[in-house]
Amino acid sequence: MAGIATCGLLLACSGAADEDGLDAPLAEAEEPLETSPANEAEPEPEATEEPVDEPADDAPAIGEDEPLYAPLPELTPDPDNDIPDELEQLILDAYANAYDVEYTAYATGESTDRELQDSHFGTALDSVRETIDSLASRAVVERSPDTSVDRVWITQFEGGAAVVRECFTTGPRTGQYAADSLEMTYRAPEGTFAQDRLIEFVQLDDEDEPRLRVTQMSPAGTDEC
């Protein structure tokens, strides 16, 4: 059974870290991540839903030299918050690693379960696995060559765990493509969206110490984007 350090944030606190926040204790998560009612957002459509807009007949095949997904901006500690810089950088690095693992898997159809377990846990891991399986079952990949990640920051922090919010703007070429021909089969809705990722210390049975992993994901409001 893996242990998970949970505290405050969008959940009830179940442990406290040391002064630096680097040695969070292990406990079991009790409540799911919830979007704040004051910051409620309409969920982003799931990949398995019907397309909201049929691709144009002349929708071009995506080029092999185009980016698979939107690159992240440089992620550095915020000097205006109270999070220790060392811990904040670790949290942001864990977020960036999970982001790359997720979107590389969606864009290529290639991933290993160990890669997924190293970056995700709990409902977040289940969600990523389900998306990968869904894309594979329909022989499509997800590409976002014209999407931009506009802002990434920590919205809540307590006891070594944090909620990281990501704001991104999709373009007309973001969507799903046939894995063999790379012809567009589904065009994603265009607009600005936001997503929260809860990042916590988790230790698996075969590990000597806990590491930061994404444990929950939820749509978020875009007011601060």
SULLIN-V644568 format. One record per residue. RES is the residue in three letters. D_LAST is the distance of its C-alpha to the last C-alpha in Angstrom with 1 decimal. Layout:
res	d_last
RES	D_LAST
RES	D_LAST
This chain:
res	d_last
MET	37.7
ALA	34.6
GLY	33.4
ILE	29.9
ALA	28.6
THR	26.5
CYS	25.4
GLY	23.5
LEU	19.8
LEU	19.5
LEU	23.2
ALA	26.4
CYS	27.4
SER	30.3
GLY	30.9
ALA	30.4
ALA	30.0
ASP	32.2
GLU	31.4
ASP	29.2
GLY	27.6
LEU	29.0
ASP	31.6
ALA	30.0
PRO	32.8
LEU	33.0
ALA	32.8
GLU	32.1
ALA	28.8
GLU	29.7
GLU	26.7
PRO	24.0
LEU	20.3
GLU	19.0
THR	15.8
SER	15.8
PRO	17.3
ALA	15.2
ASN	12.0
GLU	13.8
ALA	12.5
GLU	14.9
PRO	15.8
GLU	15.4
PRO	19.0
GLU	21.3
ALA	23.1
THR	26.4
GLU	25.6
GLU	27.2
PRO	25.4
VAL	23.6
ASP	24.9
GLU	28.0
PRO	27.7
ALA	29.6
ASP	33.2
ASP	32.6
ALA	29.4
PRO	30.1
ALA	30.6
ILE	28.1
GLY	29.7
GLU	30.6
ASP	29.3
GLU	25.8
PRO	23.1
LEU	23.1
TYR	19.3
ALA	16.3
PRO	16.9
LEU	14.8
PRO	14.0
GLU	16.4
LEU	15.9
THR	17.6
PRO	18.0
ASP	16.2
PRO	19.1
ASP	17.8
ASN	18.0
ASP	21.3
ILE	21.2
PRO	24.1
ASP	23.0
GLU	25.2
LEU	23.9
GLU	20.2
GLN	21.0
LEU	22.9
ILE	20.1
LEU	17.7
ASP	20.7
ALA	21.4
TYR	17.9
ALA	18.3
ASN	21.8
ALA	20.9
TYR	18.3
ASP	21.1
VAL	23.7
GLU	21.9
TYR	21.0
THR	24.3
ALA	26.2
TYR	24.5
ALA	25.0
THR	28.6
GLY	30.0
GLU	31.2
SER	30.6
THR	32.8
ASP	32.7
ARG	33.0
GLU	29.9
LEU	28.0
GLN	29.7
ASP	28.9
SER	25.2
HIS	24.8
PHE	26.8
GLY	27.4
THR	25.4
ALA	22.9
LEU	26.0
ASP	27.4
SER	24.3
VAL	24.3
ARG	28.0
GLU	28.0
THR	25.5
ILE	27.8
ASP	30.8
SER	29.5
LEU	28.7
ALA	32.1
SER	34.0
ARG	32.9
ALA	33.5
VAL	30.0
VAL	27.3
GLU	23.5
ARG	22.3
SER	19.0
PRO	20.3
ASP	17.8
THR	14.6
SER	12.2
VAL	10.2
ASP	7.4
ARG	6.7
VAL	9.1
TRP	10.2
ILE	12.7
THR	12.0
GLN	15.7
PHE	18.9
GLU	22.6
GLY	25.8
GLY	24.6
ALA	22.1
ALA	18.3
VAL	15.3
VAL	12.9
ARG	9.5
GLU	8.5
CYS	5.8
PHE	8.3
THR	9.8
THR	13.4
GLY	16.3
PRO	19.8
ARG	21.5
THR	19.4
GLY	21.6
GLN	25.0
TYR	28.0
ALA	31.6
ALA	32.4
ASP	35.6
SER	35.0
LEU	31.2
GLU	31.3
MET	28.2
THR	29.0
TYR	25.6
ARG	22.7
ALA	19.3
PRO	17.4
GLU	15.2
GLY	11.6
THR	8.1
PHE	8.4
ALA	7.7
GLN	10.8
ASP	12.4
ARG	15.5
LEU	18.2
ILE	20.2
GLU	23.7
PHE	27.1
VAL	29.3
GLN	32.9
LEU	34.6
ASP	38.4
ASP	39.2
GLU	37.1
ASP	38.4
GLU	35.2
PRO	31.8
ARG	28.8
LEU	25.1
ARG	24.0
VAL	21.2
THR	22.9
GLN	20.6
MET	17.6
SER	15.8
PRO	13.1
ALA	10.3
GLY	8.4
THR	5.1
ASP	5.6
GLU	3.8
CYS	0.0
